[in-house]
Amino acid sequence: MAKFKKKKSQPTEGSDDSKKELSKEEISDIPEIESKVTPEAPSREPVMNEAERDEKDRKLNKLFWMRVALAIIAGTAATFIFEDIEGEERRWTSIGFMIIIFFGTIMVAKGMKMQLPRSDRKKIVTQGIGSYIFMYLFTWTLTYTLVNVGSISSGIPSPIS
């Protein structure tokens, strides 16, 4: 890669190359560059003021915490509701229960009448979904372990006396 030295001296006064002025004819031959910003198509979305934005954020925050609380309650309830089911069926029944409860929260969210722009409509479904799933599974596993701590063998053989 070649290095170029920076020119330190001023251009000479008599040089025509550095200060050549263009005539009006030459200027008219040069096409104009569209430097003007073209106005974007008007948005179909209504402009949200600060109060509407705060109301939307408050409702989305309420939806998030409602889902977290329901995940904890449903995870604990799944331990006791599906106690009679054994093995693999218990797992899939509990996961089905989790999905049904989540669809219930979507119906509740639609009932909250959130005025969301078209770009944010999916937030009704996605708001807090990760926290909901992980809190449900964590609570379900924790409560199942605590309830059945004495009845499950550790798998480690006890020492022979």
Number of C-alpha atoms within 10 A of each C-alpha: 3 4 5 6 6 6 7 6 6 6 11 10 8 8 9 9 9 10 11 8 10 9 8 8 8 9 11 10 8 8 7 8 6 7 6 6 6 7 6 6 6 6 7 8 10 8 10 13 8 9 9 13 14 12 13 18 14 13 16 20 14 13 22 20 15 16 24 21 15 19 25 20 15 21 27 20 17 25 21 13 13 15 11 9 11 9 8 8 11 17 14 11 14 21 17 12 16 21 13 12 16 19 13 12 19 18 13 14 19 12 9 12 10 16 14 19 14 9 8 10 12 11 14 20 16 12 17 18 16 11 15 22 19 14 21 26 20 16 20 22 15 14 17 18 14 9 11 11 11 9 8 8 9 9 6 6 7 7 5 4 3
